[in-house]
Each structure stands twice: as C-alpha cells, then as structure tokens.
Amino acid sequence: MIKPFGMAAALAATCMINATMTHSPASAAPYQLGSCNVTQQAPKNPCQNVRGKRATGVHPGTEHQDCTDAKANARTNLVNSLKGNVQQCSHYIQCNNACRVIQK
C-alpha cells in the first residue's frame, strides 16, 4: 500500500519525466552559407600560391540579401587570408556560386 505522500511524490516524478520526454529543443536557426575563391586566371606573380584558395562566410536568414551578406563575409575572410598578396590578388576574387541554407 502506497502512503498518500508517497503517491503524490510518484505522480510528480511521473509528470516531470513525461514533460522531459515530450519537450524538444528549439530548432536551429537557418543561415546562408556563401563562398568565394581566387580564380585560376589570377596572375602567377604574385598570386601563384593563392590561386583556387577558397573561403566561406555565413549570415542568418534565408532571403537573397542574407546570401549577399554571407558572400560579403566570405570575401572578407578570403581577403584576410591572402596576407601579403591582398592588393594584387583581391581583384581576382569571385563569389558566383549559389548560397546554401544551413542550420547552425
């Protein structure tokens, strides 16, 4: 025989377990993933070592402007990775690929 206090505690524990099992975490927010690269047509001197180099950038959202902002972030990331070749090689950066929507 369960005592009244014991029954209330058992009921409360059951409710807590059910609430935990049915609660789902919030879904991840969608982001746009954009990419840019240094083209193969960049001059050998001084861009030989960075031809084909690629970088990505993200921006929250799913709209066209969010993709544009993600590509701007990718361009910034790529320029920052070029180091000494920034001025000459940054003219050969392309960000033409379509963005992808990812969950972050």
Secondary structure, 3 states (H helix, E strand, C coil): CCCHHHHHHHHHHHHHHHHHHHCCCCCCCEEEEEEEEECCCCCHHHHHHHCCCEEEEEEECCCHHHHHHHHHHHHHHHHHHCHHHHHHHHHHEECCCCCEEEEC
